[in-house]
Amino acid sequence: MKKTLTPNLTLYFNNIYKAKTKQGSTKSNLVTIGIGGNIGNVIKRFKKLFLMLKGDSRFTIIQTSPILKNPPFGYVEQDYFINAIIVLKTNLSPQQCLKSFQRYENRFKRTRSFKDAPRTLDIDIIFYNNLKINTINLIVPHKDYKNRDSVLIPLSYIDSKLC
């Protein structure tokens, strides 16, 4: 299903993105990640990522948002982005999560050529429990998430008790 919000913002709903699991989890940490990309078949890549996370015993998927197609910001001479939110439970620390998500990005051939560059897959930790983290390689809540439609719109479809 497709829902046009504005001429530049479109939501896509499917059986994976806008899902809520019914199973519980004994894992102790709640992690909200933002995923995005604009190179190649991003929606297919999101489905593959979902299946990989689902099969990864370190994570339990709790809920996903619909997929948002939105214009780029920063460097604007590139294709529109596809973004979504995934809420997970894990026993990993924030730094362990970061390393795991960077490995997933690498599996999908993520390169970091310049700030706001086109990418195959970007995984950002938006929230980790209610912690505030400010280290050289990890800032939680994610810097500027409150100013990004690419985060706020998908996040608005997530159960507020999870954020």
Beta strands, then each sheet from edge to edge (+ up, - down):
strand 1: 2-6
strand 2: 9-12
strand 3: 29-37
strand 4: 59-64
strand 5: 67-70
strand 6: 81-90
strand 7: 122-128
strand 8: 133-134
strand 9: 139-140
sheet 1: 1+ 2- 5+ 6- 3+ 7-
sheet 2: 1+ 2- 5+ 6- 4+
sheet 3: 8+ 9-
end
